[in-house]
């Protein structure tokens, strides 16, 4: 009997311990703050902080650096903006069921909320305070609202994943940063074709809702931050400039990825370049500035401040000197160039600047700051505040004395105790794990998905570039890589350190990354209606499952892949083999361009031009309406 009591006590002890550990793990995850956006009052006395993970808005008193108020909001807040008289804070949140919430700051409560698109973010208000524009990241459009009623006026289509917007000083134009390119990554029948894959800006005319696109340099992508100079002339956008045309054999001098800001002149929107001025690099010759994120300027516009997420830095750029040097460069003839302040002639003409790692020498300062995940940034007088997303802190950098810079850490809550999955996410976005800090895992796989480029990786030979794959469910759907050269996603993590980050893998960090990648969950498709298949998609599901059509043969539910390699007549002049891994169709709506070489930007072309499905089924027998139904279903997964 005594032994039974001992056994019972031991069982109870470990049961309680398990419950405590479970609750500890949950509370640890729920304790994150995740500062994702910042906005300051005009007098600089307060800073409003969007805490993504904590589902709240925090109010910081800048006099004593104390949080004086927190305001709960629905779901994860992705962006905030004050109205013109600073009585209302507009908050975007809600993910696939997007919301815009109006927070009454006097009462500290949500006064009104309206629907938005899928994953709304980056709210911005016209200077007269009469209109609010919101980017809907996965709806690929922008909502326009009349204020103060928050009445939806229209939804304006843009290109792909709009993640930032600003309004010109005259209130006539909204500039939108589309984060991801939407281009063909390969032309399989033309080996001599120039492959141009780049993100674009969209300029929306407020009066009419019409738009014009502004193409950025080849390789531009992962656009995150956007701001406007105080005089309203320039728009600055942070970005990665991918060198996807090169084999991934090294990293020196930005061989794979460089990082910079693009500049748009709003007074030149109607010229042949649509106001695009240039793209300048923030990296040094032998030290990358990976994953630039938030961007703002000083009140007089003389300095530009950029938060560097991958390396935990603030970069301060002398805007006046930069624009002066850019203006000195000729379009073509290097003999007429003047104003090389650094004594070099690396940039002999305008077109050289995006490749010039020394262009900002003498015009920028890199400031290392504590913490991980430098994302939002706001300037208040001579102080710059940077939100450290993973450390749950603000870093306050006093720029009064440039020779003796001071950084003060402001805790936004208890020090986070990250789970293994959270640690993996931190490592995924940490470029200091990379040789010379040029890139992080997130540089090519933002949010664990894809960047829309073809990369010539070393794992299957040289000279055969392939489209970057989403890593969603990569642990559930082995083998990995387009040719199945890695048996597991865990192998990819470790070889990725060696042959993409060019550093030795740390096994503990690799295990953390494995946990992060394996924990990824699908984002609900924007094609769903109230979370369910539309009538058209329901019809498409029946076509998909029809044995005559044959889609489900290679893409059976629930993984929507048979995890095998197939030859479906997609081999091109680069390829040595014709059989490729069958990818899962889950989240296909966000993984264009399609096929292993990214040759189609939409599924209609994949079926009509590519004859995809003819090898195993009878896609050709479908009418156009049936094909549209099928596509609707696949894009709803």
C-alpha positions in Angstrom: 0.0 0.0 0.0 2.8 2.3 0.9 4.5 1.8 -2.5 1.1 2.6 -4.2 1.0 5.9 -2.4 4.5 6.7 -3.5 3.7 5.9 -7.1 0.5 7.9 -6.9 2.4 10.9 -5.4 5.1 10.7 -8.1 2.4 10.6 -10.8 0.6 13.7 -9.2 4.0 15.5 -8.9 4.9 15.0 -12.6 1.4 15.8 -13.7 1.4 19.1 -11.8 4.9 19.8 -13.2 3.8 19.1 -16.7 0.8 21.5 -16.2 3.1 24.2 -14.8 5.6 23.8 -17.7 2.7 23.9 -20.2 1.3 27.0 -18.6 4.8 28.5 -18.4 5.3 27.9 -22.1 1.9 29.4 -22.9 2.5 32.4 -20.7 5.9 32.9 -22.2 4.4 33.0 -25.7 1.6 35.4 -24.5 4.0 37.7 -22.7 5.7 39.0 -25.9 5.0 42.6 -26.8 6.4 42.8 -30.3 6.7 46.5 -31.1 5.8 46.7 -34.8 4.9 50.3 -35.4 5.6 53.7 -33.8 4.1 57.1 -34.2 4.8 60.3 -32.2 2.7 63.3 -31.3 3.6 66.6 -33.0 5.2 68.0 -29.8 7.1 64.7 -29.2 5.7 64.3 -25.7 4.2 60.9 -26.4 5.0 57.9 -28.6 2.3 55.4 -29.5 3.5 51.8 -29.9 1.7 49.0 -31.7 2.4 45.8 -29.7 1.7 43.1 -32.3 2.0 40.1 -30.0 0.3 41.6 -27.0 -2.7 42.9 -29.0 -2.4 46.4 -27.5 -1.4 50.0 -28.0 1.1 51.3 -25.4 1.7 55.0 -24.8 5.2 56.2 -23.9 5.8 59.5 -22.1 9.1 60.6 -23.6 9.9 62.9 -20.7 10.6 60.0 -18.3 10.5 57.1 -20.8 7.7 55.4 -19.0 4.6 53.6 -20.3 1.7 55.6 -19.0 -1.2 53.7 -20.7 -2.1 50.5 -22.6 -5.1 50.2 -24.8 -6.3 46.7 -25.8 -7.2 46.3 -29.5 -8.6 43.4 -31.6 -6.1 40.9 -32.8 -2.5 41.9 -33.7 -2.1 45.6 -34.6 0.0 46.0 -37.7 -0.1 49.8 -38.1 -1.1 53.0 -36.4 -1.6 56.7 -37.4 -2.9 59.7 -35.5 -5.6 62.0 -37.0 -4.6 65.6 -37.6 -5.8 66.9 -34.2 -4.4 63.9 -32.4 -7.7 62.8 -30.7 -8.1 59.6 -32.6 -5.6 56.8 -33.3 -6.4 54.6 -36.2 -5.2 51.0 -35.9 -5.1 48.3 -38.5 -5.5 44.7 -37.4 -7.4 41.5 -37.9 -5.4 39.4 -40.3 -7.7 37.7 -42.9 -10.7 39.4 -41.3 -9.1 42.8 -41.5 -10.2 45.8 -39.4 -9.6 49.5 -39.0 -10.3 50.6 -35.5 -10.7 54.2 -34.3 -9.3 54.6 -30.8 -10.7 57.5 -28.8 -7.5 58.7 -27.0 -9.4 60.7 -24.4 -11.3 57.7 -23.2 -8.7 55.1 -24.1 -11.3 52.9 -25.9 -12.2 51.7 -29.3 -14.9 54.1 -30.5 -15.6 52.6 -33.9 -14.4 49.9 -36.3 -14.9 49.0 -39.9 -13.9 46.1 -42.1 -10.8 46.2 -44.3 -9.1 43.8 -46.6 -6.9 40.8 -45.9 -4.1 41.8 -43.5 -4.4 45.6 -43.4 -1.4 47.7 -42.5 0.4 51.0 -42.9 -2.6 53.4 -42.4 -1.9 56.9 -43.7 -3.9 60.1 -43.6 -4.1 63.0 -46.1 -2.8 66.3 -44.7 -6.3 67.8 -44.5 -7.4 64.9 -42.3 -10.3 64.0 -44.6 -9.1 60.6 -46.0 -7.5 57.5 -44.6 -5.7 55.0 -46.9 -4.9 51.4 -45.7 -2.8 48.8 -47.5 -4.3 45.3 -47.6 -1.3 43.1 -47.9 -2.9 39.9 -49.2 -5.9 41.4 -50.9 -3.4 43.3 -53.1 -5.4 46.5 -52.8 -5.7 49.8 -50.9 -8.8 50.8 -49.0 -9.8 54.5 -49.2 -12.0 55.8 -46.3 -13.7 59.2 -45.7 -13.0 60.6 -42.2 -14.2 60.9 -39.6 -17.0 58.5 -40.5 -14.5 55.8 -41.6 -16.8 55.3 -44.6 -15.3 53.0 -47.3 -15.1 55.0 -50.6 -13.4 52.4 -52.8 -10.7 49.7 -53.0 -7.9 50.3 -55.4 -6.0 47.4 -56.9 -2.2 47.5 -56.7 0.4 45.0 -57.7 1.5 42.6 -54.9 1.6 42.6 -51.2 1.4 46.3 -50.4 3.2 46.9 -47.1 3.6 50.7 -46.9 2.1 53.9 -48.0 2.6 57.7 -47.7 0.6 60.7 -48.9 2.2 63.7 -50.6 2.1 67.0 -48.8 -0.5 68.4 -51.2 -2.7 65.4 -50.5 -3.0 64.6 -54.2 -1.0 61.3 -54.5 -0.6 58.2 -52.4 2.6 56.2 -52.9 2.4 52.5 -52.2 5.3 50.1 -51.7 4.5 46.6 -53.2 6.8 44.3 -51.2 7.2 41.4 -53.7 7.8 41.3 -57.5 5.1 39.9 -59.7 7.2 39.0 -62.7 8.1 36.0 -64.9 11.4 34.6 -63.4 12.4 32.6 -66.5 11.6 32.5 -70.2 12.2 28.8 -71.0 12.3 29.2 -74.8 14.8 32.1 -74.9 18.2 31.6 -73.2 19.3 35.1 -74.4 16.4 37.0 -72.7 17.2 39.5 -70.1 15.3 38.4 -66.9 14.1 41.5 -65.1 12.4 40.7 -61.7 11.6 43.7 -59.5 9.1 45.1 -57.1 7.2 48.3 -58.1 5.8 51.3 -56.5 2.2 52.4 -57.2 1.3 56.0 -57.3 -2.5 56.6 -56.7 -4.2 59.8 -57.7 -6.5 60.6 -54.8 -9.0 62.5 -56.8 -9.8 59.8 -59.3 -8.4 56.6 -57.8 -6.3 55.9 -60.9 -2.8 54.6 -60.5 0.6 54.5 -62.2 3.4 52.0 -61.5 7.0 52.9 -60.9 9.4 50.1 -61.5 12.4 49.8 -59.2 15.9 48.3 -60.3 16.2 44.7 -61.3 16.4 42.6 -58.1 14.4 45.0 -55.9 12.2 43.3 -53.3 11.3 42.9 -49.7 10.1 46.5 -49.4 9.3 47.3 -45.8 9.7 50.9 -44.8 8.5 54.0 -46.5 8.5 57.7 -45.6 8.4 61.1 -47.1 10.8 64.0 -46.7 9.3 66.9 -44.7 9.2 69.1 -47.7 7.1 66.5 -49.6 9.5 66.1 -52.5 11.1 62.7 -51.9 9.7 59.3 -51.0 12.3 56.9 -49.5 11.7 53.1 -49.5 13.8 50.4 -47.8 14.5 47.3 -49.8 16.7 44.3 -50.6 18.5 44.4 -53.9 18.9 40.7 -54.9 21.7 39.7 -57.3 19.8 36.6 -58.4 21.6 36.5 -61.8 24.8 35.3 -60.1 25.5 31.7 -58.9 25.6 31.6 -55.1 29.2 30.8 -54.8 30.3 33.5 -52.4 29.0 36.5 -50.4 31.8 39.1 -50.5 30.9 42.5 -51.8 27.2 41.7 -51.9 27.5 38.9 -54.3 24.0 37.6 -53.4 22.1 40.3 -51.7 22.7 44.0 -51.0 20.5 46.3 -49.0 19.5 49.9 -49.6 16.9 52.6 -50.1 15.2 53.7 -53.3 14.3 57.3 -53.9 11.3 58.8 -55.7 11.0 62.4 -56.7 7.3 63.3 -56.3 7.6 66.3 -58.6 8.7 64.1 -61.5 5.9 61.6 -61.5 5.0 62.2 -65.1 8.5 62.0 -66.6 9.7 58.9 -68.4 11.2 57.4 -65.2 8.0 58.2 -63.2 10.0 60.1 -60.7 12.4 57.3 -59.8 15.8 58.8 -58.9 18.0 55.9 -57.8 18.7 53.2 -55.3 21.6 53.7 -52.9 23.2 50.9 -50.9 23.4 51.0 -47.1 26.0 48.3 -46.9 29.8 48.8 -46.6 32.2 47.1 -49.0 32.9 44.3 -46.5 29.9 44.5 -44.1 26.3 44.0 -45.1 23.4 46.0 -43.6 20.9 43.2 -44.0 17.1 43.6 -44.0 16.5 47.3 -43.8 13.1 47.9 -42.3 11.7 51.1 -40.8 12.7 54.5 -42.2 12.1 58.2 -41.3 13.8 61.5 -41.4 14.8 64.3 -39.1 12.3 67.2 -38.8 14.3 69.3 -41.3 14.9 66.4 -43.7 18.6 66.7 -43.5 19.1 63.2 -42.1 17.5 59.9 -43.0 17.2 57.2 -40.2 17.0 53.5 -41.2 16.4 50.6 -38.8 18.4 47.6 -39.9 16.5 44.5 -38.7 19.0 41.9 -39.6 22.0 43.5 -37.8 20.3 45.5 -35.0 21.6 48.8 -36.2 20.5 52.4 -36.8 22.0 53.9 -40.0 22.0 57.7 -40.2 22.4 59.1 -43.8 23.3 62.7 -44.6 20.4 63.3 -47.0 21.7 66.6 -48.3 25.1 65.2 -49.3 23.5 62.1 -50.8 21.2 64.2 -53.0 24.0 66.5 -54.0 26.2 63.6 -55.1 23.3 61.9 -57.0 22.6 65.2 -58.8 26.3 65.5 -59.9 26.2 62.2 -61.8 25.5 62.2 -65.6 23.0 59.8 -67.1 25.6 58.4 -69.5 28.9 60.3 -69.9 31.3 59.8 -67.0 33.6 62.6 -68.2 31.1 65.2 -67.0 30.7 63.8 -63.5 31.6 65.9 -60.5 31.2 65.9 -56.8 32.8 62.6 -55.8 33.1 63.4 -52.1 34.9 60.1 -51.3 37.5 60.6 -54.0 36.4 57.5 -55.9 34.8 57.1 -59.3 33.0 53.9 -58.6 29.8 55.5 -59.8 30.7 57.2 -63.1 27.0 57.6 -64.0 23.5 57.3 -62.6 23.1 53.7 -63.6 26.2 52.6 -61.5 24.8 53.7 -58.2 22.8 50.5 -57.3 26.0 48.5 -57.6 28.3 51.0 -55.7 29.0 49.8 -52.1 31.1 52.9 -51.5 28.6 55.5 -52.7 27.6 56.7 -49.2 31.2 56.7 -47.8 31.5 59.8 -45.6 27.7 60.3 -45.7 26.4 57.6 -43.4 27.0 56.4 -39.8 26.2 52.9 -38.5 25.2 52.7 -34.9 25.0 49.2 -33.2 22.1 48.9 -30.7 21.2 46.3 -28.2 18.5 43.8 -28.8 17.1 41.9 -31.8 14.7 42.9 -34.5 15.1 46.6 -35.2 11.9 47.4 -37.1 9.9 50.6 -36.5 11.7 53.9 -36.1 10.5 57.4 -35.2 12.4 60.7 -34.6 11.6 63.1 -31.8 13.8 66.1 -31.8 17.4 65.0 -31.6 16.3 61.5 -30.4 15.6 58.5 -32.5 13.5 55.6 -31.1 13.9 52.1 -32.6 11.5 49.3 -31.7 13.3 46.1 -31.1 10.6 43.6 -32.1 12.1 40.4 -30.5 13.6 42.1 -27.4 10.4 44.0 -26.4 12.3 47.2 -25.9 12.8 50.6 -27.5 16.3 51.9 -28.1 16.5 55.7 -27.7 19.5 57.1 -29.5 20.5 60.6 -28.6 22.1 62.3 -31.6 22.9 65.6 -29.9 26.6 64.8 -29.7 27.6 62.9 -32.8 31.0 62.1 -31.3 29.5 60.5 -28.2 26.3 58.8 -29.1 24.2 57.5 -26.2 21.6 54.7 -26.4 19.1 54.2 -23.7 17.1 51.0 -23.5 13.4 51.3 -22.6 11.7 48.1 -21.4 8.2 47.7 -22.7 7.4 44.8 -20.4 9.0 41.9 -18.7 12.0 40.5 -20.4 10.7 37.9 -22.8 11.6 34.2 -22.2 11.2 32.9 -25.8 10.0 29.5 -26.7 12.1 27.3 -29.0 9.9 28.3 -31.9 10.4 32.0 -31.1 14.2 31.6 -30.8 14.1 30.0 -34.3 12.2 33.0 -35.6 14.8 35.3 -34.1 17.7 33.3 -35.7 15.8 33.2 -39.0 15.8 37.0 -39.1 19.3 37.4 -37.7 22.0 38.4 -40.3 24.8 38.4 -37.8 24.8 34.6 -38.2 25.9 35.2 -41.8 29.4 35.8 -43.1 29.9 39.6 -43.2 26.2 40.2 -42.3 25.0 40.3 -45.9 21.7 38.4 -45.5 19.5 36.4 -43.1 17.3 33.4 -43.9 14.5 35.9 -44.2 16.3 37.7 -47.1 15.3 34.9 -49.5 12.4 33.5 -47.5 10.5 36.4 -45.9 8.1 35.0 -43.3 9.4 31.6 -44.3 7.9 31.9 -47.8 9.6 33.0 -51.0 11.0 36.1 -52.6 9.9 35.4 -56.3 13.4 35.0 -57.7 15.2 32.2 -59.4 18.5 31.3 -57.5 21.4 29.2 -58.8 22.1 27.3 -55.6 25.1 24.9 -55.3 23.2 21.8 -54.2 22.3 20.6 -57.7 25.1 21.9 -59.9 25.8 25.3 -61.4 23.9 27.0 -64.3 20.4 25.7 -63.4 18.6 28.4 -61.4 15.3 27.6 -59.7 12.5 29.5 -58.1 12.7 30.0 -54.3 10.2 27.7 -52.6 7.9 28.5 -49.7 9.0 26.5 -46.6 5.4 26.0 -45.4 4.9 22.4 -44.5 8.4 21.5 -45.7 8.8 19.1 -42.8 5.5 17.3 -43.7 6.3 17.1 -47.4 9.8 15.7 -48.0 12.0 15.5 -50.0 13.2 19.2 -50.1 14.4 21.3 -53.0 13.0 21.2 -56.5 15.1 18.1 -57.5 14.6 16.4 -54.1 18.3 16.7 -53.3 17.7 17.0 -49.6 15.8 14.3 -47.8 14.6 16.5 -45.0 14.1 20.2 -44.2 16.5 19.8 -41.3 19.2 19.0 -43.8 18.3 22.2 -45.6 18.7 24.3 -42.4 22.2 23.0 -41.8 23.5 23.2 -45.4 21.9 26.6 -45.7 24.2 27.9 -43.0 27.2 26.4 -44.8 26.5 27.2 -48.4 24.1 30.3 -48.3 25.0 32.1 -45.1 28.6 30.8 -45.5 29.0 30.2 -41.7 29.3 27.1 -39.6 26.0 25.8 -38.3 25.3 25.9 -34.6 23.3 22.7 -33.8 21.2 24.4 -31.1 20.3 27.3 -33.3 19.5 24.9 -36.2 17.2 22.9 -33.9 15.5 26.2 -33.0 15.1 27.1 -36.6 13.6 23.6 -37.3 11.0 24.3 -34.6 10.1 27.7 -36.1 9.8 26.4 -39.6 7.8 23.3 -38.6 5.4 25.5 -36.5 4.4 27.6 -39.6 0.7 27.6 -40.3 -1.1 28.4 -43.5 -2.5 31.9 -43.8 -6.2 31.8 -44.8 -6.6 32.5 -48.5 -8.1 35.8 -49.6 -10.2 33.8 -52.0 -12.2 32.3 -49.2 -15.6 33.8 -48.3 -16.2 34.1 -44.6 -13.5 31.4 -44.1 -15.2 28.9 -46.5 -15.0 28.0 -50.2 -17.0 30.2 -52.6 -19.6 28.6 -54.8 -17.1 28.7 -57.7 -14.4 27.1 -55.6 -16.9 24.3 -54.5 -17.4 23.5 -58.2 -13.7 23.6 -58.7 -13.1 21.2 -55.9 -15.3 18.6 -57.8 -13.2 19.1 -60.9 -10.0 18.8 -58.9 -11.1 15.5 -57.5 -12.4 14.1 -60.8 -10.2 11.1 -61.8 -10.5 12.1 -65.4 -9.0 15.5 -64.8 -6.4 13.9 -62.5 -5.3 16.8 -60.3 -5.6 14.9 -57.1 -3.4 12.1 -58.4 -0.3 14.1 -57.8 -1.8 16.6 -55.4 -3.9 14.4 -53.0 -5.4 16.0 -49.9 -4.7 16.8 -47.1 -1.1 17.7 -48.0 -2.0 18.3 -51.7 1.2 16.6 -52.8 2.2 12.9 -53.3 5.8 13.8 -52.2 7.2 12.4 -55.5 9.2 13.7 -58.4 7.4 13.9 -61.7 8.3 14.8 -65.3 5.4 17.1 -66.5 7.2 18.4 -69.6 8.6 21.5 -67.9 12.3 20.9 -68.6 14.0 24.0 -70.1 17.4 24.8 -71.5 18.9 25.3 -68.0 17.8 21.9 -66.6 19.8 18.7 -66.6 16.8 16.7 -65.4 13.1 16.7 -66.3 11.6 15.4 -63.0 10.8 17.8 -60.2 9.3 17.7 -56.7 5.5 18.0 -56.5 4.9 21.0 -54.2 2.0 21.3 -51.8 -0.8 23.5 -53.2 -1.5 25.0 -49.8 -1.0 28.8 -50.0 -0.5 28.6 -53.8 -2.3 31.9 -53.9 0.9 33.6 -52.5 3.7 31.6 -54.2 3.7 33.0 -57.8 5.6 32.7 -60.1 4.8 29.1 -60.8 6.7 25.9 -61.7 10.3 25.2 -60.7 11.6 28.0 -62.9 8.9 30.6 -62.2 7.8 30.9 -65.8 4.1 31.8 -65.1 2.8 34.6 -63.0 -0.7 33.3 -62.9 -2.5 29.9 -62.9 -4.4 30.6 -66.1 -1.2 30.8 -68.0 0.1 27.7 -66.2 -2.9 25.7 -67.5 -3.5 27.4 -70.9 0.0 28.0 -72.1 1.9 25.5 -70.0 -0.6 22.7 -70.5 0.0 21.7 -66.9 -2.0 18.6 -66.0 -2.0 17.1 -69.5 0.5 14.4 -68.6 -1.6 12.8 -65.9 -5.1 14.1 -66.8 -7.3 15.8 -69.3 -7.2 19.5 -68.4 -7.7 20.4 -72.1 -11.3 19.1 -71.9 -12.3 21.8 -69.5 -14.2 24.8 -70.7 -12.9 28.3 -69.7 -15.6 28.5 -67.0 -14.6 25.1 -65.6 -11.0 26.1 -65.6 -11.8 29.3 -63.7 -13.7 27.2 -61.2 -10.7 24.9 -60.8 -8.3 27.8 -60.4 -10.5 29.4 -57.8 -10.4 26.2 -55.7 -6.6 25.8 -55.9 -6.1 29.5 -55.0 -8.5 28.9 -52.0 -6.3 26.2 -50.4 
